[in-house]
Amino acid sequence: MNIKLRHSIWGRLFSLIFGGVRHSYIDADIVACTVEDASRDEVMIVWAWNLDATSVPDVSAFTIAGKTITNVAVAGGLVTLTVSVAYDFGDVPGDVVYVAPALNPLKQESSGSVVNNFTETITSYITYPAALDDGHHWWYDATDLTQVTKDGSNFVSEWHSKGVADRPLLQADGAKQPLWVSPGTIRFDGIDNFLKTAAFTWKQPEFIYILIKEIVWSYGQYWFDGLTTDTGGIRTYPNTYPCFTICAPIFVSNNANLQQDTWGIIRVLFKGTQSSHQVDTTTKISGNAGLNNMGGFTLGARGNNTSFANIEVKDIICCDTTDAANEAEIYAFLLSRKP
């Protein structure tokens, strides 16, 4: 732990006059100091022993650079600091600095000793952007085996989504099921493998992020599509390696920025004349993709369950808005997950 104290970490007791009362002081014994996905506006400080829950310092006793602390709670061996602006993916949480106040300082419950001043580094356990819980996104994560149903040979029958709703990609026919590959990708053979959702309401604008590798490029493959034919897809086109384009159903200018057998993050927006597609940070290609609405999702094939693709996929994040406010953060998140 990064505890900076004037006295021994082993808890050496000493006394001095504090507010006219003689107190015993004890060094902090902190097990963890974290901010986590479940409570992004809280810093939780876990102690090795219980604290006196009747002695709760004012918010001014604590400082976190760049944050305003709005509440302090003490319960058992936990101090919870609530901050006014929540942490998010990529934030560097910094340190908690505590200076013991004259009134209601932190105290060890068993001895009544006042906790000495300390500085403690906050560890971030935020693993994904908060936007993925905003009601507009759903995320297919091949590394999360609670979301993937597969048999003993790792053939995938269900790939469930996290977020706004569970919109599972399904394949009941064992001969057409793609292969889950350790440590967490799904591979389509380009012969007959595909996964498909049921129909749901998904209309333009539609934004898709996909962390993908094309194993073998072949003309006319559909990496994904909407529920039915050409309602919102990526297709290898024209017949020139390694080109692909998007269509709904109009082809936008092609993109040659993803080489075969190379992982890339593709961002696709279907929004009529303002549609676009982009590989990683290469130049975005924009144009009119048409006005078809996806209405569902087909992965590894065209919406009519033909034109199969030989691809491997790790993550897909779908959105029912243009996602302009979250695009940079979600791209950075997927970049951190690139194999």
C-alpha positions as CSV (number, residue, x, y, z in Angstrom):
1,M,0.0,0.0,0.0
2,N,1.1,3.6,-0.6
3,I,0.7,4.8,2.9
4,K,2.8,7.9,3.9
5,L,2.9,8.3,7.6
6,R,5.0,10.2,10.2
7,H,5.2,7.1,12.3
8,S,5.8,3.3,11.9
9,I,3.4,1.3,9.7
10,W,3.3,-1.2,12.6
11,G,0.9,0.9,14.5
12,R,3.1,2.5,17.1
13,L,0.9,4.4,19.6
14,F,1.8,7.9,20.8
15,S,0.0,10.7,22.6
16,L,-0.4,14.4,22.3
17,I,-2.8,17.1,23.3
18,F,-5.5,17.3,20.6
19,G,-8.3,19.9,21.1
20,G,-7.7,19.9,24.8
21,V,-8.1,16.1,25.1
22,R,-5.3,13.6,25.3
23,H,-5.7,11.0,22.5
24,S,-3.8,7.8,21.6
25,Y,-3.0,7.8,17.9
26,I,-2.6,4.8,15.6
27,D,-1.3,4.5,12.1
28,A,-3.7,3.6,9.3
29,D,-4.0,-0.1,8.5
30,I,-5.6,-0.1,5.0
31,V,-6.2,-3.3,3.1
32,A,-7.5,-1.7,-0.1
33,C,-8.6,1.7,-1.5
34,T,-10.6,1.3,-4.7
35,V,-13.1,2.7,-7.2
36,E,-15.1,0.0,-9.1
37,D,-17.7,-0.5,-11.9
38,A,-20.6,-1.0,-9.5
39,S,-20.2,2.3,-7.7
40,R,-18.3,4.7,-9.9
41,D,-19.0,7.8,-7.7
42,E,-17.6,6.1,-4.6
43,V,-14.0,5.5,-3.3
44,M,-14.0,2.6,-0.8
45,I,-11.3,2.3,1.8
46,V,-11.2,-1.1,3.4
47,W,-9.4,-1.4,6.8
48,A,-7.9,-4.3,8.6
49,W,-10.0,-3.5,11.7
50,N,-13.3,-1.9,12.4
51,L,-13.7,1.8,12.9
52,D,-15.9,3.7,15.3
53,A,-19.1,4.3,13.3
54,T,-20.1,7.1,15.7
55,S,-17.1,9.2,14.8
56,V,-17.5,10.3,11.1
57,P,-15.1,13.0,9.8
58,D,-16.4,16.0,7.8
59,V,-15.8,15.8,4.0
60,S,-13.0,18.5,4.5
61,A,-10.9,15.9,6.3
62,F,-10.3,14.1,2.9
63,T,-8.8,15.4,-0.3
64,I,-8.8,13.8,-3.8
65,A,-7.1,15.8,-6.5
66,G,-9.7,16.9,-9.2
67,K,-12.7,15.6,-7.2
68,T,-15.2,17.2,-4.8
69,I,-16.1,14.8,-1.9
70,T,-19.8,15.2,-1.0
71,N,-20.2,12.5,1.7
72,V,-18.3,10.4,4.1
73,A,-19.7,7.1,5.5
74,V,-18.2,4.8,8.1
75,A,-19.4,1.3,8.6
76,G,-17.4,-1.6,10.2
77,G,-14.1,-1.7,8.4
78,L,-15.2,0.4,5.4
79,V,-14.9,4.2,4.8
80,T,-16.9,5.3,1.7
81,L,-16.2,8.6,0.1
82,T,-18.8,9.8,-2.4
83,V,-17.5,12.2,-5.1
84,S,-19.6,14.6,-7.2
85,V,-18.3,13.5,-10.6
86,A,-18.1,9.8,-11.1
87,Y,-15.0,8.1,-12.3
88,D,-14.9,6.4,-15.7
89,F,-12.8,4.1,-17.8
90,G,-9.3,5.5,-18.4
91,D,-9.4,7.8,-15.4
92,V,-6.4,7.9,-13.2
93,P,-7.9,8.0,-9.7
94,G,-4.9,9.5,-7.8
95,D,-4.6,9.5,-4.0
96,V,-6.8,10.0,-1.0
97,V,-5.2,12.4,1.5
98,Y,-6.6,12.4,5.1
99,V,-5.8,14.9,7.8
100,A,-7.3,14.0,11.1
101,P,-9.8,16.8,12.2
102,A,-10.3,18.0,15.7
103,L,-13.9,16.9,15.6
104,N,-15.1,13.3,14.8
105,P,-11.8,11.9,13.5
106,L,-11.5,8.3,12.3
107,K,-11.0,6.0,15.3
108,Q,-10.2,2.4,15.8
109,E,-13.4,0.8,17.3
110,S,-11.6,-1.6,19.7
111,S,-9.2,0.9,21.3
112,G,-10.7,4.3,20.6
113,S,-7.4,5.4,19.2
114,V,-7.5,8.2,16.6
115,V,-6.2,7.3,13.1
116,N,-3.1,9.3,12.1
117,N,-2.9,11.3,8.9
118,F,-2.3,9.2,5.8
119,T,-2.1,9.3,2.0
120,E,-3.4,6.2,0.1
121,T,-3.3,5.5,-3.7
122,I,-6.7,4.6,-5.2
123,T,-6.7,1.5,-7.3
124,S,-9.1,1.6,-10.3
125,Y,-11.2,-1.5,-11.0
126,I,-13.3,0.2,-13.6
127,T,-13.2,-2.2,-16.5
128,Y,-15.5,-0.6,-19.1
129,P,-16.9,2.8,-20.0
130,A,-20.0,3.9,-18.1
131,A,-21.7,4.7,-21.5
132,L,-22.2,0.9,-21.9
133,D,-24.8,1.1,-19.1
134,D,-26.6,4.1,-20.5
135,G,-29.6,2.3,-22.0
136,H,-28.4,2.9,-25.6
137,H,-25.6,0.3,-25.9
138,W,-25.4,-3.5,-25.9
139,W,-22.1,-5.3,-25.9
140,Y,-21.1,-8.8,-27.1
141,D,-18.0,-9.8,-25.1
142,A,-16.4,-13.1,-26.2
143,T,-14.1,-13.2,-23.2
144,D,-17.1,-13.4,-20.8
145,L,-18.1,-17.0,-20.6
146,T,-21.2,-16.2,-18.6
147,Q,-22.5,-14.7,-21.9
148,V,-21.4,-17.5,-24.2
149,T,-23.1,-20.9,-24.5
150,K,-20.9,-23.5,-26.1
151,D,-20.6,-27.3,-26.2
152,G,-17.7,-29.5,-25.1
153,S,-16.0,-28.8,-28.4
154,N,-16.4,-25.1,-28.0
155,F,-19.0,-24.6,-30.7
156,V,-21.1,-21.6,-29.9
157,S,-24.9,-21.8,-29.9
158,E,-25.6,-18.5,-28.0
159,W,-23.7,-15.3,-27.6
160,H,-25.6,-13.0,-25.2
161,S,-25.2,-9.2,-24.9
162,K,-24.7,-7.0,-21.9
163,G,-26.3,-3.6,-21.6
164,V,-29.7,-2.2,-22.5
165,A,-31.2,-5.6,-23.2
166,D,-30.1,-9.1,-23.9
167,R,-30.2,-9.5,-27.6
168,P,-28.6,-12.9,-28.1
169,L,-26.9,-14.1,-31.3
170,L,-28.1,-17.6,-31.8
171,Q,-27.4,-20.7,-33.9
172,A,-29.3,-23.9,-33.1
173,D,-27.8,-25.9,-36.0
174,G,-24.7,-27.5,-34.7
175,A,-23.1,-27.7,-38.2
176,K,-23.3,-24.0,-38.6
177,Q,-22.0,-22.9,-35.2
178,P,-18.8,-20.9,-35.0
179,L,-15.9,-21.9,-32.7
180,W,-15.0,-20.2,-29.4
181,V,-11.2,-19.8,-29.2
182,S,-9.3,-19.3,-26.0
183,P,-8.7,-16.8,-24.4
184,G,-11.9,-15.2,-25.8
185,T,-12.8,-14.9,-29.5
186,I,-15.3,-16.4,-31.8
187,R,-14.2,-17.8,-35.2
188,F,-16.4,-18.2,-38.3
189,D,-15.2,-20.7,-40.9
190,G,-16.4,-18.8,-44.0
191,I,-18.3,-21.9,-45.2
192,D,-21.6,-21.9,-43.3
193,N,-21.1,-20.5,-39.8
194,F,-23.2,-17.6,-38.7
195,L,-25.1,-16.3,-35.6
196,K,-28.3,-14.3,-35.7
197,T,-30.6,-12.4,-33.4
198,A,-34.4,-12.4,-33.4
199,A,-36.0,-9.3,-34.8
200,F,-36.0,-6.2,-32.6
201,T,-36.5,-2.5,-33.2
202,W,-33.3,-1.0,-34.4
203,K,-33.5,2.0,-36.8
204,Q,-31.1,4.5,-38.2
205,P,-29.0,6.0,-36.8
206,E,-27.2,2.8,-35.9
207,F,-23.6,2.7,-34.7
208,I,-21.5,-0.5,-34.5
209,Y,-18.0,-1.0,-33.1
210,I,-16.5,-4.4,-33.9
211,L,-13.1,-5.8,-32.9
212,I,-12.4,-8.1,-35.8
213,K,-9.8,-10.1,-37.7
214,E,-10.5,-11.4,-41.3
215,I,-8.7,-14.7,-41.5
216,V,-8.9,-15.1,-45.2
217,W,-10.2,-12.3,-47.5
218,S,-12.6,-13.4,-50.2
219,Y,-14.8,-11.3,-52.4
220,G,-18.5,-11.0,-51.5
221,Q,-18.2,-12.0,-47.9
222,Y,-20.5,-10.3,-45.4
223,W,-18.9,-9.8,-42.0
224,F,-22.2,-8.8,-40.6
225,D,-25.6,-7.5,-41.8
226,G,-29.0,-6.6,-40.3
227,L,-31.8,-9.1,-39.8
228,T,-32.5,-9.3,-43.5
229,T,-30.6,-8.7,-46.7
230,D,-28.5,-5.5,-47.0
231,T,-30.2,-3.8,-44.1
232,G,-26.9,-2.7,-42.6
233,G,-23.8,-4.7,-43.4
234,I,-20.1,-4.8,-44.1
235,R,-19.2,-6.6,-47.3
236,T,-15.9,-7.3,-49.0
237,Y,-16.2,-5.2,-52.2
238,P,-15.0,-4.5,-54.9
239,N,-13.1,-7.6,-56.0
240,T,-9.8,-6.2,-54.9
241,Y,-8.0,-7.3,-51.8
242,P,-8.3,-6.1,-49.0
243,C,-11.3,-3.8,-49.8
244,F,-14.6,-3.8,-48.0
245,T,-17.5,-1.4,-47.8
246,I,-20.8,-0.8,-46.0
247,C,-24.3,-0.9,-47.4
248,A,-27.9,-0.4,-46.4
249,P,-28.4,-1.2,-49.3
250,I,-26.2,1.4,-51.2
251,F,-22.5,0.8,-51.3
252,V,-20.3,3.6,-49.8
253,S,-16.8,4.1,-51.1
254,N,-14.5,1.1,-50.2
255,N,-12.0,0.8,-47.4
256,A,-8.6,-0.9,-47.8
257,N,-7.2,-0.3,-44.3
258,L,-7.6,-3.7,-42.7
259,Q,-5.1,-6.3,-43.8
260,Q,-6.0,-10.0,-43.8
261,D,-5.1,-11.8,-40.5
262,T,-4.8,-8.5,-38.6
263,W,-6.9,-7.3,-35.7
264,G,-8.7,-4.0,-36.2
265,I,-11.4,-1.9,-34.7
266,I,-14.0,-0.9,-37.2
267,R,-16.5,1.8,-36.5
268,V,-19.6,1.9,-38.6
269,L,-22.4,4.5,-38.7
270,F,-25.6,3.9,-40.7
271,K,-27.3,7.3,-41.1
272,G,-28.4,7.7,-44.7
273,T,-26.2,10.2,-46.5
274,Q,-24.1,10.7,-43.4
275,S,-23.1,7.1,-43.1
276,S,-19.4,6.2,-42.5
277,H,-16.9,3.5,-41.8
278,Q,-13.4,3.7,-40.3
279,V,-10.6,1.2,-39.4
280,D,-8.7,2.2,-36.2
281,T,-7.5,5.8,-36.6
282,T,-7.3,5.7,-40.4
283,T,-9.3,8.2,-42.4
284,K,-13.0,7.9,-42.0
285,I,-14.9,7.1,-45.2
286,S,-18.3,8.7,-45.5
287,G,-21.2,8.5,-48.0
288,N,-24.8,7.5,-48.6
289,A,-25.4,3.9,-47.4
290,G,-29.1,4.1,-47.9
291,L,-32.0,4.2,-45.4
292,N,-32.6,0.5,-44.6
293,N,-33.0,-0.2,-40.9
294,M,-31.2,-3.2,-39.4
295,G,-34.0,-4.6,-37.3
296,G,-31.7,-7.2,-35.9
297,F,-28.2,-8.5,-36.4
298,T,-26.6,-11.3,-38.4
299,L,-22.9,-12.0,-37.7
300,G,-20.7,-13.9,-40.1
301,A,-23.1,-13.8,-43.1
302,R,-25.5,-11.8,-45.1
303,G,-29.0,-11.1,-43.7
304,N,-30.4,-13.9,-45.9
305,N,-27.9,-16.4,-44.3
306,T,-25.5,-16.6,-47.3
307,S,-22.2,-15.1,-48.3
308,F,-20.3,-16.4,-45.3
309,A,-17.2,-14.7,-43.9
310,N,-14.0,-16.3,-42.5
311,I,-13.5,-13.9,-39.6
312,E,-12.7,-13.9,-35.9
313,V,-14.5,-11.5,-33.5
314,K,-13.7,-10.5,-29.9
315,D,-16.1,-7.6,-29.2
316,I,-19.1,-6.0,-30.8
317,I,-20.7,-2.9,-29.2
318,C,-23.9,-1.7,-30.8
319,C,-25.7,1.6,-30.3
320,D,-29.1,3.1,-31.3
321,T,-27.7,6.6,-31.6
322,T,-24.8,8.3,-33.5
323,D,-22.8,7.9,-30.3
324,A,-20.8,11.1,-30.9
325,A,-20.3,11.8,-27.2
326,N,-19.0,8.3,-26.4
327,E,-17.1,7.3,-29.5
328,A,-13.6,8.3,-28.4
329,E,-13.9,6.6,-25.0
330,I,-15.3,3.4,-26.4
331,Y,-12.7,3.2,-29.1
332,A,-10.0,3.6,-26.4
333,F,-11.6,0.8,-24.4
334,L,-11.6,-1.5,-27.4
335,L,-8.0,-0.6,-28.2
336,S,-7.1,-1.7,-24.7
337,R,-8.6,-5.1,-25.5
338,K,-7.0,-5.6,-28.9
339,P,-5.3,-9.0,-29.1
